[in-house]
Amino acid sequence: MDTDNQAPNTTYNNEENFADLLEKSLTKHGRLEPGQLVEAVIVKITSDWIFLDLGGKGEGYLDKKELMDASGNLTVKEGDTARAYFLSSENNEMHFTTKIGSGSAGHKQIEDAWRNGILVAGTIVKEVKGGFEVKIAGSVRAFCPFSQLGMQREENQSDYVGRSLTFKITEYNEKNIVLSRKIILEEEWENKKQELKSELKEGMKIKGTVASIQTFGAFVNIGGVEGLIPISKIAWGRTERVSDVLSAGQEVEVIIKSIDWERDRISLSLKDALPDPWESAADKYPVSSFHVGTVARLMSFGAFVTLEQGVDGLIPISKLGAGKRINHPREVLKEGQSIEVKVEAFDREKKRLSLSLAEISREEEEAAATLKNYQDQAKDTPKNLGSLGELLKAKMEQKGKK
């Protein structure tokens, strides 16, 4: 017989009536408790129902709509394993549910969900004092405190209005129904944490997705749990704002730096998954070479200049005044300015570059070369032709006349 549009208690297969199979199962193996969570293999899918094989406990059914996505597509197939709550057994029919849906349901069904820990689907209608008004089972009003919503750190309360979510009923009477989503999230986290304890190890490189951006770093989802990339571990260079480097939803590859399961904290590093720019800096920036960089920070003792991401050098304040004394680098430079610099010294072990302004360095080099040239000339000049100072003065006067 065709079971697609028939009630679940009609013929399920050609050998025995489903109700008979159920009754035999219950007699032999004992009854399930309402609200009991089971994992069962899907043995048949019809147009309205999904039938489950409960092993020694027999078979059951649940509404096909419960395992459809927002577009109406079925998310499972025969042979898959489904998790469902035992709801009730009436007329020898063992009924399961993944949650009390948003369709019409009486207070008796909602009360059963509360007593047996069955999840309910609800839509957040509006923000009220201390929380949200939520409609469950179609038209039943319920309340979810802000503290029990389990919001993400960056989310605004008003963003939740209109969203459909799954809740657990924590308090129930016909005039007052209190919900919690946080309990569900915490249970999911605990289950996921036990799975990941054996999978995640310190030092491991793993892919993840940026979940949220904070001023102090970024939270990244790695396999169902979140870890934090502190702002200091985002890039080899200085990061002023996390949003300049990362955005929510971005896929990243990170290194697990530390795991504290007791405190539910996982520390991650993005920069450690990237090549260290200092490894090749010695070849790129040899002593006496000239490069164009950007003034990153002005301090009382000098100016930091970024040559590339992660490689900064320092121009001491003594090398900024072109021979004149200045009180602060801001007198000659400004942050963000592009300048040409010369590498004066390189310390690979300490990752330090000492720089000077290229223009001043070239002038000093030219002056030194000129002085050396005159000194060389002075050695070969007869003493009666005058001193070195007189020769330099004569040269300068000659140059001024041209």
LUMROVEX-838719 format. One record per residue (C-alpha): y, x, z; residue number from 1; residue in one letter. Coordinates in steps of 0.05 Angstrom, whole numbers. Each point is the difference from the previous one (the first is absolute). Layout:
<nodes>
<node Y="Y" X="X" Z="Z" senu="NUM" seza="A"/>
...
</nodes>
This chain:
<nodes>
<node Y="0" X="0" Z="0" senu="1" seza="M"/>
<node Y="71" X="23" Z="-12" senu="2" seza="D"/>
<node Y="32" X="21" Z="66" senu="3" seza="T"/>
<node Y="69" X="15" Z="-27" senu="4" seza="D"/>
<node Y="32" X="-66" Z="21" senu="5" seza="N"/>
<node Y="-49" X="-24" Z="52" senu="6" seza="Q"/>
<node Y="8" X="2" Z="75" senu="7" seza="A"/>
<node Y="-32" X="61" Z="33" senu="8" seza="P"/>
<node Y="-57" X="-40" Z="30" senu="9" seza="N"/>
<node Y="-30" X="-18" Z="-68" senu="10" seza="T"/>
<node Y="-55" X="39" Z="-34" senu="11" seza="T"/>
<node Y="17" X="75" Z="1" senu="12" seza="Y"/>
<node Y="-61" X="25" Z="-37" senu="13" seza="N"/>
<node Y="-62" X="-27" Z="-32" senu="14" seza="N"/>
<node Y="-47" X="13" Z="59" senu="15" seza="E"/>
<node Y="32" X="-30" Z="62" senu="16" seza="E"/>
<node Y="59" X="-41" Z="21" senu="17" seza="N"/>
<node Y="57" X="41" Z="30" senu="18" seza="F"/>
<node Y="1" X="-43" Z="62" senu="19" seza="A"/>
<node Y="-74" X="12" Z="11" senu="20" seza="D"/>
<node Y="9" X="75" Z="-7" senu="21" seza="L"/>
<node Y="58" X="-2" Z="49" senu="22" seza="L"/>
<node Y="-38" X="-41" Z="51" senu="23" seza="E"/>
<node Y="-60" X="47" Z="-4" senu="24" seza="K"/>
<node Y="46" X="59" Z="9" senu="25" seza="S"/>
<node Y="36" X="-29" Z="60" senu="26" seza="L"/>
<node Y="-66" X="-20" Z="33" senu="27" seza="T"/>
<node Y="-30" X="69" Z="-10" senu="28" seza="K"/>
<node Y="58" X="46" Z="12" senu="29" seza="H"/>
<node Y="49" X="-38" Z="45" senu="30" seza="G"/>
<node Y="69" X="-27" Z="-14" senu="31" seza="R"/>
<node Y="63" X="39" Z="-15" senu="32" seza="L"/>
<node Y="58" X="-8" Z="47" senu="33" seza="E"/>
<node Y="64" X="-31" Z="-29" senu="34" seza="P"/>
<node Y="50" X="54" Z="-16" senu="35" seza="G"/>
<node Y="-55" X="53" Z="-8" senu="36" seza="Q"/>
<node Y="16" X="50" Z="-54" senu="37" seza="L"/>
<node Y="-56" X="16" Z="-49" senu="38" seza="V"/>
<node Y="-9" X="44" Z="-61" senu="39" seza="E"/>
<node Y="-42" X="-34" Z="-53" senu="40" seza="A"/>
<node Y="-21" X="11" Z="-72" senu="41" seza="V"/>
<node Y="27" X="-49" Z="-51" senu="42" seza="I"/>
<node Y="-62" X="-30" Z="-33" senu="43" seza="V"/>
<node Y="33" X="-54" Z="-43" senu="44" seza="K"/>
<node Y="69" X="-21" Z="-23" senu="45" seza="I"/>
<node Y="13" X="-70" Z="-27" senu="46" seza="T"/>
<node Y="64" X="-33" Z="-22" senu="47" seza="S"/>
<node Y="17" X="-20" Z="72" senu="48" seza="D"/>
<node Y="-44" X="39" Z="48" senu="49" seza="W"/>
<node Y="-23" X="70" Z="16" senu="50" seza="I"/>
<node Y="-70" X="3" Z="31" senu="51" seza="F"/>
<node Y="-17" X="55" Z="49" senu="52" seza="L"/>
<node Y="-67" X="31" Z="19" senu="53" seza="D"/>
<node Y="1" X="12" Z="76" senu="54" seza="L"/>
<node Y="-65" X="36" Z="1" senu="55" seza="G"/>
<node Y="-43" X="-24" Z="58" senu="56" seza="G"/>
<node Y="50" X="-55" Z="17" senu="57" seza="K"/>
<node Y="-7" X="-35" Z="-66" senu="58" seza="G"/>
<node Y="56" X="-18" Z="-49" senu="59" seza="E"/>
<node Y="70" X="-29" Z="4" senu="60" seza="G"/>
<node Y="59" X="-17" Z="-44" senu="61" seza="Y"/>
<node Y="75" X="7" Z="-2" senu="62" seza="L"/>
<node Y="55" X="-27" Z="-44" senu="63" seza="D"/>
<node Y="7" X="40" Z="-65" senu="64" seza="K"/>
<node Y="76" X="-5" Z="4" senu="65" seza="K"/>
<node Y="1" X="44" Z="62" senu="66" seza="E"/>
<node Y="-22" X="61" Z="-41" senu="67" seza="L"/>
<node Y="50" X="-10" Z="-57" senu="68" seza="M"/>
<node Y="63" X="41" Z="-8" senu="69" seza="D"/>
<node Y="71" X="-27" Z="-10" senu="70" seza="A"/>
<node Y="-13" X="-8" Z="-75" senu="71" seza="S"/>
<node Y="-62" X="-41" Z="11" senu="72" seza="G"/>
<node Y="-49" X="56" Z="-19" senu="73" seza="N"/>
<node Y="-64" X="7" Z="39" senu="74" seza="L"/>
<node Y="-2" X="66" Z="38" senu="75" seza="T"/>
<node Y="-75" X="4" Z="11" senu="76" seza="V"/>
<node Y="-64" X="-8" Z="-41" senu="77" seza="K"/>
<node Y="-73" X="-16" Z="15" senu="78" seza="E"/>
<node Y="-31" X="58" Z="36" senu="79" seza="G"/>
<node Y="64" X="20" Z="37" senu="80" seza="D"/>
<node Y="4" X="-2" Z="76" senu="81" seza="T"/>
<node Y="50" X="-48" Z="32" senu="82" seza="A"/>
<node Y="26" X="-4" Z="71" senu="83" seza="R"/>
<node Y="8" X="-70" Z="27" senu="84" seza="A"/>
<node Y="3" X="-39" Z="65" senu="85" seza="Y"/>
<node Y="-51" X="-53" Z="18" senu="86" seza="F"/>
<node Y="40" X="-64" Z="6" senu="87" seza="L"/>
<node Y="-49" X="-57" Z="13" senu="88" seza="S"/>
<node Y="-67" X="-30" Z="-16" senu="89" seza="S"/>
<node Y="2" X="-73" Z="-19" senu="90" seza="E"/>
<node Y="-53" X="-40" Z="-35" senu="91" seza="N"/>
<node Y="-43" X="62" Z="-4" senu="92" seza="N"/>
<node Y="55" X="37" Z="-38" senu="93" seza="E"/>
<node Y="23" X="68" Z="26" senu="94" seza="M"/>
<node Y="73" X="6" Z="-17" senu="95" seza="H"/>
<node Y="37" X="66" Z="-1" senu="96" seza="F"/>
<node Y="73" X="19" Z="-11" senu="97" seza="T"/>
<node Y="40" X="63" Z="-8" senu="98" seza="T"/>
<node Y="59" X="-37" Z="31" senu="99" seza="K"/>
<node Y="27" X="-70" Z="11" senu="100" seza="I"/>
<node Y="37" X="-11" Z="-65" senu="101" seza="G"/>
<node Y="69" X="-28" Z="-14" senu="102" seza="S"/>
<node Y="-26" X="-67" Z="-23" senu="103" seza="G"/>
<node Y="-2" X="-61" Z="45" senu="104" seza="S"/>
<node Y="-40" X="10" Z="63" senu="105" seza="A"/>
<node Y="-1" X="-40" Z="65" senu="106" seza="G"/>
<node Y="15" X="26" Z="69" senu="107" seza="H"/>
<node Y="-74" X="0" Z="15" senu="108" seza="K"/>
<node Y="-11" X="53" Z="-53" senu="109" seza="Q"/>
<node Y="59" X="41" Z="25" senu="110" seza="I"/>
<node Y="-25" X="-6" Z="71" senu="111" seza="E"/>
<node Y="-68" X="26" Z="-23" senu="112" seza="D"/>
<node Y="35" X="58" Z="-33" senu="113" seza="A"/>
<node Y="37" X="16" Z="66" senu="114" seza="W"/>
<node Y="-63" X="-6" Z="43" senu="115" seza="R"/>
<node Y="-43" X="42" Z="-47" senu="116" seza="N"/>
<node Y="50" X="52" Z="-23" senu="117" seza="G"/>
<node Y="0" X="-24" Z="-72" senu="118" seza="I"/>
<node Y="60" X="23" Z="-41" senu="119" seza="L"/>
<node Y="49" X="-50" Z="-30" senu="120" seza="V"/>
<node Y="44" X="4" Z="-61" senu="121" seza="A"/>
<node Y="73" X="-17" Z="10" senu="122" seza="G"/>
<node Y="67" X="1" Z="-35" senu="123" seza="T"/>
<node Y="62" X="25" Z="36" senu="124" seza="I"/>
<node Y="51" X="-56" Z="-6" senu="125" seza="V"/>
<node Y="61" X="26" Z="36" senu="126" seza="K"/>
<node Y="26" X="47" Z="53" senu="127" seza="E"/>
<node Y="11" X="-32" Z="69" senu="128" seza="V"/>
<node Y="19" X="27" Z="68" senu="129" seza="K"/>
<node Y="-48" X="56" Z="18" senu="130" seza="G"/>
<node Y="-44" X="-6" Z="-61" senu="131" seza="G"/>
<node Y="-21" X="-42" Z="-60" senu="132" seza="F"/>
<node Y="-21" X="-71" Z="-13" senu="133" seza="E"/>
<node Y="-65" X="1" Z="-38" senu="134" seza="V"/>
<node Y="-35" X="-57" Z="-36" senu="135" seza="K"/>
<node Y="-76" X="3" Z="6" senu="136" seza="I"/>
<node Y="-52" X="-47" Z="-30" senu="137" seza="A"/>
<node Y="51" X="-31" Z="-46" senu="138" seza="G"/>
<node Y="49" X="-32" Z="48" senu="139" seza="S"/>
<node Y="-15" X="21" Z="72" senu="140" seza="V"/>
<node Y="58" X="38" Z="33" senu="141" seza="R"/>
<node Y="-15" X="64" Z="37" senu="142" seza="A"/>
<node Y="40" X="58" Z="29" senu="143" seza="F"/>
<node Y="-7" X="75" Z="-10" senu="144" seza="C"/>
<node Y="42" X="45" Z="45" senu="145" seza="P"/>
<node Y="35" X="59" Z="-33" senu="146" seza="F"/>
<node Y="-41" X="47" Z="42" senu="147" seza="S"/>
<node Y="-65" X="-29" Z="-27" senu="148" seza="Q"/>
<node Y="16" X="3" Z="-73" senu="149" seza="L"/>
<node Y="-17" X="74" Z="-7" senu="150" seza="G"/>
<node Y="57" X="16" Z="-46" senu="151" seza="M"/>
<node Y="6" X="65" Z="-37" senu="152" seza="Q"/>
<node Y="54" X="46" Z="28" senu="153" seza="R"/>
<node Y="48" X="-8" Z="-58" senu="154" seza="E"/>
<node Y="-9" X="-75" Z="-10" senu="155" seza="E"/>
<node Y="53" X="-52" Z="17" senu="156" seza="N"/>
<node Y="-20" X="-63" Z="36" senu="157" seza="Q"/>
<node Y="34" X="-44" Z="-52" senu="158" seza="S"/>
<node Y="-44" X="30" Z="-54" senu="159" seza="D"/>
<node Y="-61" X="-36" Z="29" senu="160" seza="Y"/>
<node Y="26" X="-71" Z="-11" senu="161" seza="V"/>
<node Y="-42" X="-34" Z="-54" senu="162" seza="G"/>
<node Y="-58" X="49" Z="5" senu="163" seza="R"/>
<node Y="-71" X="-23" Z="9" senu="164" seza="S"/>
<node Y="-40" X="41" Z="50" senu="165" seza="L"/>
<node Y="-62" X="-4" Z="43" senu="166" seza="T"/>
<node Y="5" X="-11" Z="75" senu="167" seza="F"/>
<node Y="-43" X="-7" Z="63" senu="168" seza="K"/>
<node Y="16" X="-57" Z="48" senu="169" seza="I"/>
<node Y="14" X="28" Z="70" senu="170" seza="T"/>
<node Y="22" X="-65" Z="34" senu="171" seza="E"/>
<node Y="-16" X="-71" Z="-17" senu="172" seza="Y"/>
<node Y="17" X="-71" Z="19" senu="173" seza="N"/>
<node Y="22" X="-57" Z="-45" senu="174" seza="E"/>
<node Y="74" X="13" Z="16" senu="175" seza="K"/>
<node Y="0" X="76" Z="0" senu="176" seza="N"/>
<node Y="-39" X="48" Z="-44" senu="177" seza="I"/>
<node Y="15" X="75" Z="6" senu="178" seza="V"/>
<node Y="-23" X="49" Z="-54" senu="179" seza="L"/>
<node Y="-8" X="75" Z="-6" senu="180" seza="S"/>
<node Y="-7" X="43" Z="-62" senu="181" seza="R"/>
<node Y="5" X="64" Z="40" senu="182" seza="K"/>
<node Y="-68" X="-11" Z="32" senu="183" seza="I"/>
<node Y="-33" X="-4" Z="-69" senu="184" seza="I"/>
<node Y="35" X="64" Z="-23" senu="185" seza="L"/>
<node Y="-21" X="36" Z="64" senu="186" seza="E"/>
<node Y="-72" X="-21" Z="-9" senu="187" seza="E"/>
<node Y="1" X="22" Z="-72" senu="188" seza="E"/>
<node Y="30" X="67" Z="22" senu="189" seza="W"/>
<node Y="-54" X="11" Z="52" senu="190" seza="E"/>
<node Y="-55" X="-15" Z="-50" senu="191" seza="N"/>
<node Y="31" X="45" Z="-52" senu="192" seza="K"/>
<node Y="12" X="55" Z="51" senu="193" seza="K"/>
<node Y="-73" X="3" Z="18" senu="194" seza="Q"/>
<node Y="-18" X="8" Z="-74" senu="195" seza="E"/>
<node Y="52" X="54" Z="-11" senu="196" seza="L"/>
<node Y="-15" X="41" Z="62" senu="197" seza="K"/>
<node Y="-58" X="32" Z="-37" senu="198" seza="S"/>
<node Y="37" X="6" Z="-66" senu="199" seza="E"/>
<node Y="69" X="28" Z="16" senu="200" seza="L"/>
<node Y="5" X="72" Z="22" senu="201" seza="K"/>
<node Y="59" X="45" Z="17" senu="202" seza="E"/>
<node Y="18" X="45" Z="-59" senu="203" seza="G"/>
<node Y="-27" X="-50" Z="-51" senu="204" seza="M"/>
<node Y="39" X="-14" Z="-63" senu="205" seza="K"/>
<node Y="2" X="-75" Z="-14" senu="206" seza="I"/>
<node Y="36" X="-49" Z="-45" senu="207" seza="K"/>
<node Y="41" X="-56" Z="29" senu="208" seza="G"/>
<node Y="56" X="-50" Z="-13" senu="209" seza="T"/>
<node Y="68" X="0" Z="34" senu="210" seza="V"/>
<node Y="2" X="-61" Z="44" senu="211" seza="A"/>
<node Y="70" X="5" Z="28" senu="212" seza="S"/>
<node Y="61" X="46" Z="2" senu="213" seza="I"/>
<node Y="33" X="17" Z="66" senu="214" seza="Q"/>
<node Y="58" X="47" Z="19" senu="215" seza="T"/>
<node Y="-50" X="46" Z="35" senu="216" seza="F"/>
<node Y="-53" X="1" Z="-54" senu="217" seza="G"/>
<node Y="-47" X="-43" Z="-42" senu="218" seza="A"/>
<node Y="-62" X="-39" Z="19" senu="219" seza="F"/>
<node Y="-57" X="7" Z="-49" senu="220" seza="V"/>
<node Y="-62" X="-44" Z="-7" senu="221" seza="N"/>
<node Y="-62" X="42" Z="-5" senu="222" seza="I"/>
<node Y="-63" X="-41" Z="-8" senu="223" seza="G"/>
<node Y="24" X="-59" Z="42" senu="224" seza="G"/>
<node Y="35" X="37" Z="56" senu="225" seza="V"/>
<node Y="70" X="29" Z="3" senu="226" seza="E"/>
<node Y="22" X="71" Z="13" senu="227" seza="G"/>
<node Y="70" X="28" Z="7" senu="228" seza="L"/>
<node Y="32" X="54" Z="-42" senu="229" seza="I"/>
<node Y="57" X="27" Z="43" senu="230" seza="P"/>
<node Y="64" X="15" Z="-38" senu="231" seza="I"/>
<node Y="-11" X="74" Z="12" senu="232" seza="S"/>
<node Y="-67" X="-4" Z="-36" senu="233" seza="K"/>
<node Y="23" X="-36" Z="-63" senu="234" seza="I"/>
<node Y="23" X="59" Z="-41" senu="235" seza="A"/>
<node Y="5" X="76" Z="3" senu="236" seza="W"/>
<node Y="75" X="-7" Z="-4" senu="237" seza="G"/>
<node Y="46" X="-36" Z="49" senu="238" seza="R"/>
<node Y="-5" X="-76" Z="-7" senu="239" seza="T"/>
<node Y="63" X="-37" Z="20" senu="240" seza="E"/>
<node Y="-26" X="-71" Z="-15" senu="241" seza="R"/>
<node Y="-73" X="-20" Z="-8" senu="242" seza="V"/>
<node Y="19" X="-50" Z="-54" senu="243" seza="S"/>
<node Y="25" X="57" Z="-43" senu="244" seza="D"/>
<node Y="-71" X="24" Z="-7" senu="245" seza="V"/>
<node Y="-46" X="-59" Z="13" senu="246" seza="L"/>
<node Y="-1" X="-76" Z="-11" senu="247" seza="S"/>
<node Y="-45" X="-56" Z="25" senu="248" seza="A"/>
<node Y="-61" X="-10" Z="-44" senu="249" seza="G"/>
<node Y="1" X="71" Z="-27" senu="250" seza="Q"/>
<node Y="-67" X="35" Z="-4" senu="251" seza="E"/>
<node Y="-2" X="69" Z="34" senu="252" seza="V"/>
<node Y="-50" X="54" Z="17" senu="253" seza="E"/>
<node Y="6" X="25" Z="71" senu="254" seza="V"/>
<node Y="-34" X="47" Z="50" senu="255" seza="I"/>
<node Y="-24" X="-28" Z="67" senu="256" seza="I"/>
<node Y="32" X="45" Z="52" senu="257" seza="K"/>
<node Y="-25" X="-34" Z="64" senu="258" seza="S"/>
<node Y="-38" X="-62" Z="22" senu="259" seza="I"/>
<node Y="6" X="-34" Z="68" senu="260" seza="D"/>
<node Y="-45" X="-60" Z="1" senu="261" seza="W"/>
<node Y="16" X="-16" Z="72" senu="262" seza="E"/>
<node Y="73" X="-9" Z="-15" senu="263" seza="R"/>
<node Y="-12" X="-26" Z="-71" senu="264" seza="D"/>
<node Y="42" X="56" Z="-30" senu="265" seza="R"/>
<node Y="-14" X="39" Z="-64" senu="266" seza="I"/>
<node Y="49" X="54" Z="-21" senu="267" seza="S"/>
<node Y="5" X="17" Z="-74" senu="268" seza="L"/>
<node Y="34" X="52" Z="-43" senu="269" seza="S"/>
<node Y="23" X="-9" Z="-71" senu="270" seza="L"/>
<node Y="28" X="70" Z="-8" senu="271" seza="K"/>
<node Y="-65" X="34" Z="20" senu="272" seza="D"/>
<node Y="-34" X="-34" Z="-59" senu="273" seza="A"/>
<node Y="51" X="33" Z="-46" senu="274" seza="L"/>
<node Y="4" X="73" Z="-21" senu="275" seza="P"/>
<node Y="42" X="43" Z="47" senu="276" seza="D"/>
<node Y="61" X="21" Z="-43" senu="277" seza="P"/>
<node Y="7" X="64" Z="41" senu="278" seza="W"/>
<node Y="-66" X="26" Z="-28" senu="279" seza="E"/>
<node Y="34" X="12" Z="-68" senu="280" seza="S"/>
<node Y="72" X="10" Z="26" senu="281" seza="A"/>
<node Y="-6" X="76" Z="2" senu="282" seza="A"/>
<node Y="-13" X="3" Z="-75" senu="283" seza="D"/>
<node Y="54" X="-52" Z="-16" senu="284" seza="K"/>
<node Y="55" X="28" Z="43" senu="285" seza="Y"/>
<node Y="-4" X="77" Z="2" senu="286" seza="P"/>
<node Y="54" X="40" Z="36" senu="287" seza="V"/>
<node Y="64" X="9" Z="-42" senu="288" seza="S"/>
<node Y="-17" X="-60" Z="-46" senu="289" seza="S"/>
<node Y="51" X="-55" Z="-13" senu="290" seza="F"/>
<node Y="-14" X="-75" Z="4" senu="291" seza="H"/>
<node Y="35" X="-67" Z="1" senu="292" seza="V"/>
<node Y="-10" X="-42" Z="63" senu="293" seza="G"/>
<node Y="29" X="-59" Z="38" senu="294" seza="T"/>
<node Y="37" X="5" Z="66" senu="295" seza="V"/>
<node Y="-45" X="-39" Z="48" senu="296" seza="A"/>
<node Y="32" X="10" Z="68" senu="297" seza="R"/>
<node Y="62" X="33" Z="28" senu="298" seza="L"/>
<node Y="-7" X="31" Z="69" senu="299" seza="M"/>
<node Y="48" X="41" Z="42" senu="300" seza="S"/>
<node Y="-38" X="63" Z="-16" senu="301" seza="F"/>
<node Y="-9" X="-11" Z="-75" senu="302" seza="G"/>
<node Y="-22" X="-44" Z="-57" senu="303" seza="A"/>
<node Y="-72" X="-20" Z="-18" senu="304" seza="F"/>
<node Y="-12" X="-3" Z="-74" senu="305" seza="V"/>
<node Y="-61" X="-35" Z="-32" senu="306" seza="T"/>
<node Y="-30" X="38" Z="-58" senu="307" seza="L"/>
<node Y="-57" X="-49" Z="-9" senu="308" seza="E"/>
<node Y="-35" X="-53" Z="42" senu="309" seza="Q"/>
<node Y="-23" X="35" Z="63" senu="310" seza="G"/>
<node Y="35" X="67" Z="-13" senu="311" seza="V"/>
<node Y="68" X="9" Z="34" senu="312" seza="D"/>
<node Y="40" X="63" Z="9" senu="313" seza="G"/>
<node Y="58" X="17" Z="46" senu="314" seza="L"/>
<node Y="67" X="28" Z="-19" senu="315" seza="I"/>
<node Y="29" X="30" Z="65" senu="316" seza="P"/>
<node Y="72" X="-19" Z="14" senu="317" seza="I"/>
<node Y="18" X="74" Z="-5" senu="318" seza="S"/>
<node Y="-17" X="-3" Z="-75" senu="319" seza="K"/>
<node Y="41" X="-61" Z="-16" senu="320" seza="L"/>
<node Y="72" X="22" Z="10" senu="321" seza="G"/>
<node Y="5" X="53" Z="-55" senu="322" seza="A"/>
<node Y="24" X="49" Z="51" senu="323" seza="G"/>
<node Y="43" X="-50" Z="37" senu="324" seza="K"/>
<node Y="-20" X="-28" Z="68" senu="325" seza="R"/>
<node Y="-17" X="-75" Z="-1" senu="326" seza="I"/>
<node Y="-15" X="-45" Z="60" senu="327" seza="N"/>
<node Y="-50" X="-46" Z="-34" senu="328" seza="H"/>
<node Y="-38" X="-2" Z="-67" senu="329" seza="P"/>
<node Y="33" X="-67" Z="-16" senu="330" seza="R"/>
<node Y="63" X="39" Z="-16" senu="331" seza="E"/>
<node Y="-32" X="26" Z="-64" senu="332" seza="V"/>
<node Y="-60" X="-46" Z="-13" senu="333" seza="L"/>
<node Y="-21" X="-73" Z="6" senu="334" seza="K"/>
<node Y="-69" X="-32" Z="6" senu="335" seza="E"/>
<node Y="-31" X="-20" Z="-66" senu="336" seza="G"/>
<node Y="39" X="53" Z="-38" senu="337" seza="Q"/>
<node Y="-37" X="39" Z="-54" senu="338" seza="S"/>
<node Y="12" X="75" Z="6" senu="339" seza="I"/>
<node Y="-28" X="65" Z="-27" senu="340" seza="E"/>
<node Y="-29" X="47" Z="52" senu="341" seza="V"/>
<node Y="-31" X="68" Z="4" senu="342" seza="K"/>
<node Y="-63" X="17" Z="39" senu="343" seza="V"/>
<node Y="17" X="54" Z="50" senu="344" seza="E"/>
<node Y="-65" X="2" Z="40" senu="345" seza="A"/>
<node Y="-67" X="-36" Z="2" senu="346" seza="F"/>
<node Y="-46" X="-7" Z="61" senu="347" seza="D"/>
<node Y="-65" X="-33" Z="-23" senu="348" seza="R"/>
<node Y="-33" X="-1" Z="68" senu="349" seza="E"/>
<node Y="58" X="-36" Z="33" senu="350" seza="K"/>
<node Y="17" X="-40" Z="-63" senu="351" seza="K"/>
<node Y="72" X="23" Z="-1" senu="352" seza="R"/>
<node Y="47" X="15" Z="-57" senu="353" seza="L"/>
<node Y="67" X="34" Z="11" senu="354" seza="S"/>
<node Y="51" X="-17" Z="-54" senu="355" seza="L"/>
<node Y="71" X="15" Z="-21" senu="356" seza="S"/>
<node Y="49" X="-33" Z="-47" senu="357" seza="L"/>
<node Y="-13" X="27" Z="-70" senu="358" seza="A"/>
<node Y="73" X="3" Z="-18" senu="359" seza="E"/>
<node Y="19" X="41" Z="61" senu="360" seza="I"/>
<node Y="-62" X="43" Z="-8" senu="361" seza="S"/>
<node Y="17" X="16" Z="-72" senu="362" seza="R"/>
<node Y="72" X="18" Z="19" senu="363" seza="E"/>
<node Y="-25" X="46" Z="55" senu="364" seza="E"/>
<node Y="-49" X="32" Z="-48" senu="365" seza="E"/>
<node Y="54" X="11" Z="-51" senu="366" seza="E"/>
<node Y="47" X="29" Z="53" senu="367" seza="A"/>
<node Y="-56" X="46" Z="24" senu="368" seza="A"/>
<node Y="-16" X="21" Z="-71" senu="369" seza="A"/>
<node Y="74" X="14" Z="-14" senu="370" seza="T"/>
<node Y="7" X="41" Z="64" senu="371" seza="L"/>
<node Y="-62" X="40" Z="-17" senu="372" seza="K"/>
<node Y="25" X="13" Z="-70" senu="373" seza="N"/>
<node Y="67" X="26" Z="27" senu="374" seza="Y"/>
<node Y="-36" X="41" Z="52" senu="375" seza="Q"/>
<node Y="-42" X="32" Z="-55" senu="376" seza="D"/>
<node Y="64" X="13" Z="-40" senu="377" seza="Q"/>
<node Y="33" X="30" Z="61" senu="378" seza="A"/>
<node Y="-54" X="52" Z="7" senu="379" seza="K"/>
<node Y="15" X="26" Z="-70" senu="380" seza="D"/>
<node Y="76" X="-5" Z="6" senu="381" seza="T"/>
<node Y="42" X="63" Z="15" senu="382" seza="P"/>
<node Y="32" X="-4" Z="69" senu="383" seza="K"/>
<node Y="70" X="9" Z="-29" senu="384" seza="N"/>
<node Y="-7" X="-68" Z="-35" senu="385" seza="L"/>
<node Y="5" X="-38" Z="66" senu="386" seza="G"/>
<node Y="-43" X="-35" Z="51" senu="387" seza="S"/>
<node Y="-51" X="-55" Z="-12" senu="388" seza="L"/>
<node Y="49" X="-50" Z="27" senu="389" seza="G"/>
<node Y="53" X="23" Z="-49" senu="390" seza="E"/>
<node Y="-50" X="-5" Z="-57" senu="391" seza="L"/>
<node Y="-19" X="-71" Z="19" senu="392" seza="L"/>
<node Y="73" X="-19" Z="6" senu="393" seza="K"/>
<node Y="14" X="29" Z="-68" senu="394" seza="A"/>
<node Y="-58" X="-37" Z="-30" senu="395" seza="K"/>
<node Y="22" X="-67" Z="30" senu="396" seza="M"/>
<node Y="71" X="10" Z="-25" senu="397" seza="E"/>
<node Y="-27" X="15" Z="-69" senu="398" seza="Q"/>
<node Y="-43" X="-61" Z="2" senu="399" seza="K"/>
<node Y="59" X="-43" Z="20" senu="400" seza="G"/>
<node Y="42" X="23" Z="-59" senu="401" seza="K"/>
<node Y="-52" X="-23" Z="-50" senu="402" seza="K"/>
</nodes>
